[in-house]
Amino acid sequence: MTDFEKEEFWKSLGRLYDAATKTLAATEELRLVAESHEKRLDKLEVVQQWLAEKERKRETEGGK
């Protein structure tokens, strides 16, 4: 293996590491968003609103 190949290997390994750490950070942010939305579902009003919107959508699609 030449020095150039070794250098390219370590550069690509560094890029892979950077991508993996960014993916980990993004996953953590998504987890936090998902948890905040779960808390919203605990509220009865949110569930009622969602059901009402779904019913309105069903009625408008059925009326066409």
Residue pairs with C-beta under 8 A, 6 or more apart in sequence:
1 9
40 46
41 47
